[in-house]
Amino acid sequence: MREILGLDEAARGPVIGSMFIGGFMVEEEKLDEIKDLGVKDSKKLSDKKRERLAKELKEIGEPFLKEIEASEIDELREVMSLNEIEIQGFCDVIERSDADKILVDLPEPDGDRFINKMKRELPARFRERDFVAEHGADDTYPIVSAASIIAKSAREKHIEELHSKYGYDFKSGYPHDSPTISFLEKYLEEKGRFPIETRKSWSTAEKILKEAGQKGLEDF
């Protein structure tokens, strides 16, 4: 029986926190069971429904997760793009799953080019496997929606843990959230550095550091 793997990411863009690659694999004959659960792109689900589906999915198939921490993202961005970092994360999950068919939510314009990039990163046995990479795959394919739910669930738990760790509700960790910016500004002012979970290579962090006149306090 063929094993089918869906892949998606959560948290490409925030200035605080890790990026998560989610994978979900089932036997081909169980694909309809995922659809019957009513899965959809995790961004379109309430928190309560997303967490319920994350639990129910584990009864049908096998979830996979790859966390890429902020410090690793900063280090890798010195030598590669964010898309290439994401490809590495996808390939980690693909190799662990050893799936026969892989469906991916496409993060760049050309699907065929993206698939070829992944195949170059993977062991030779994957060159003849079936790959699908499409924009909006998390809406089109329930298996990718399931992967989206796995990634988003892990990311939300991660942010909740950071709220507890720092005793500050900085909301999403994305640059558009004013509590996120306020938290980073206050932390920098008090500690002379950013929290370890900050993506220091982000322009948002660089701008805050510059405006605070703290360039000499951290090794960028």
C-alpha positions in Angstrom: 0.0 0.0 0.0 1.4 3.4 -1.0 2.1 5.9 1.7 1.1 9.5 1.0 2.8 12.5 2.7 1.5 16.1 2.9 3.8 18.9 3.9 3.4 22.5 5.0 5.0 25.1 7.2 4.0 27.4 9.9 5.7 30.7 11.0 7.9 31.6 8.0 7.6 35.3 8.8 7.6 36.1 12.6 10.4 37.9 14.2 10.0 35.8 17.4 10.0 32.0 17.5 10.8 28.9 15.5 9.6 27.9 12.1 7.8 24.5 12.0 7.6 22.0 9.2 4.5 19.8 9.5 4.1 16.5 7.8 1.2 14.0 7.8 1.3 10.6 6.2 -1.4 8.0 5.6 -1.9 4.9 3.5 -3.5 5.9 0.2 -6.7 4.1 1.0 -7.2 6.3 4.1 -7.2 9.7 2.3 -10.9 9.9 2.3 -10.9 9.5 6.1 -8.9 12.8 6.3 -11.4 14.5 4.1 -14.3 13.2 6.2 -12.8 14.9 9.3 -13.4 18.3 7.6 -9.8 19.4 7.6 -8.8 22.6 5.9 -6.0 25.1 5.9 -5.1 25.7 9.6 -5.3 29.4 9.2 -9.1 29.0 8.5 -9.8 27.0 11.7 -10.6 28.1 15.2 -8.0 27.2 17.8 -10.4 24.8 19.4 -11.2 23.0 16.1 -7.6 22.9 15.0 -6.5 21.2 18.3 -9.4 18.7 18.1 -8.4 17.8 14.5 -4.7 17.5 15.4 -5.7 14.8 18.0 -8.1 13.0 15.6 -5.6 13.0 12.8 -3.1 11.0 14.9 -5.6 8.2 15.0 -5.6 7.9 11.2 -2.0 8.4 10.2 1.5 9.5 11.3 2.4 13.1 12.0 5.9 14.5 11.5 7.4 17.7 12.8 10.6 19.6 12.2 11.4 22.7 14.3 13.9 25.2 13.0 14.9 27.5 15.8 15.4 31.3 15.4 19.2 31.0 16.0 19.4 28.3 13.3 17.4 30.4 10.9 19.7 33.4 11.5 22.8 31.2 10.9 21.5 29.6 7.8 20.3 32.9 6.3 24.0 33.9 6.0 24.4 31.3 3.3 20.9 30.6 1.9 17.4 31.9 1.4 14.4 31.3 3.6 13.0 29.1 0.8 16.1 27.0 0.8 15.9 26.6 4.6 12.3 25.5 4.2 13.4 22.9 1.5 15.9 21.5 4.0 13.1 21.2 6.6 10.8 19.5 4.0 13.5 17.1 3.0 14.2 16.1 6.6 10.5 15.1 7.0 10.4 13.4 3.6 13.5 11.3 4.4 12.1 10.2 7.8 8.7 9.3 6.3 10.1 7.4 3.3 6.7 8.2 1.6 5.8 7.1 -1.9 4.1 10.3 -2.9 4.7 13.7 -1.5 2.4 16.8 -1.7 3.7 20.2 -0.7 2.3 23.7 -0.3 4.5 25.6 -2.8 6.4 28.6 -1.3 7.8 29.9 -4.6 6.6 30.6 -8.2 7.8 27.5 -10.1 6.6 24.1 -8.8 8.8 22.0 -11.1 11.9 23.9 -10.1 11.0 23.6 -6.5 10.5 19.8 -6.8 13.9 19.5 -8.5 15.6 21.4 -5.7 14.1 19.0 -3.2 15.1 15.9 -5.2 18.7 17.2 -5.3 18.7 17.4 -1.5 17.2 13.9 -1.0 18.8 10.4 -1.3 18.7 8.9 -4.8 15.8 6.6 -3.9 13.5 9.6 -4.0 14.2 10.6 -7.5 11.5 8.3 -8.9 8.9 9.1 -6.2 5.8 11.1 -7.1 5.9 14.8 -6.1 3.2 17.5 -6.3 4.0 21.1 -5.3 1.2 23.6 -5.8 0.2 27.0 -4.5 -2.8 26.7 -2.1 -2.2 23.0 -1.7 -3.3 23.3 1.9 -6.7 24.2 0.6 -6.8 21.8 -2.3 -5.5 18.6 -0.7 -6.7 17.4 2.7 -3.4 15.6 3.3 -1.6 19.0 3.1 -4.3 20.6 5.2 -3.5 17.9 7.8 0.2 18.8 7.6 -0.8 22.5 8.0 -2.7 21.6 11.2 0.2 19.7 12.6 2.6 22.6 12.0 0.3 25.3 13.2 -0.6 23.4 16.4 3.1 23.0 17.3 3.7 26.7 16.6 0.9 27.9 18.7 2.1 25.8 21.7 5.6 27.2 21.2 4.3 30.8 21.4 2.2 30.0 24.5 5.3 28.6 26.1 7.2 31.8 25.3 4.4 33.9 26.7 4.8 32.0 30.0 8.6 32.0 29.9 8.8 35.8 29.6 5.6 36.6 31.5 4.5 38.8 28.7 1.7 38.3 26.1 3.4 39.7 23.0 0.6 38.1 20.8 1.7 36.4 17.6 5.4 37.3 17.3 4.9 38.8 13.9 6.2 42.3 13.0 2.6 43.6 12.4 1.7 43.0 16.1 2.4 46.1 18.1 2.7 44.1 21.4 5.5 42.1 19.7 7.4 45.2 18.9 6.8 46.6 22.4 8.1 43.4 24.0 11.3 43.4 21.9 11.9 47.1 22.6 11.4 46.7 26.4 13.5 43.6 26.6 16.4 45.2 24.7 16.2 48.2 26.9 16.3 46.2 30.1 18.7 43.4 29.1 20.8 45.0 26.5 20.0 42.1 24.1 17.1 40.4 22.4 15.4 37.2 23.7 17.2 34.1 22.4 14.1 33.2 20.3 14.4 36.4 18.3 15.2 36.2 14.6 18.0 38.8 14.7 18.5 38.7 10.9 15.0 40.1 10.4 14.8 43.7 9.4 12.4 44.3 12.2 15.0 43.3 14.8 17.7 45.3 13.0 15.5 48.4 13.0 14.7 48.1 16.7 18.4 47.7 17.5 19.4 50.6 15.4 16.7 52.9 16.8 17.8 51.9 20.4 21.4 52.8 19.6 22.5 49.4 20.8 24.6 48.2 17.9 27.6 47.5 20.2 25.7 45.2 22.6 25.3 42.2 20.4 27.4 40.4 17.8 25.4 40.5 14.6 
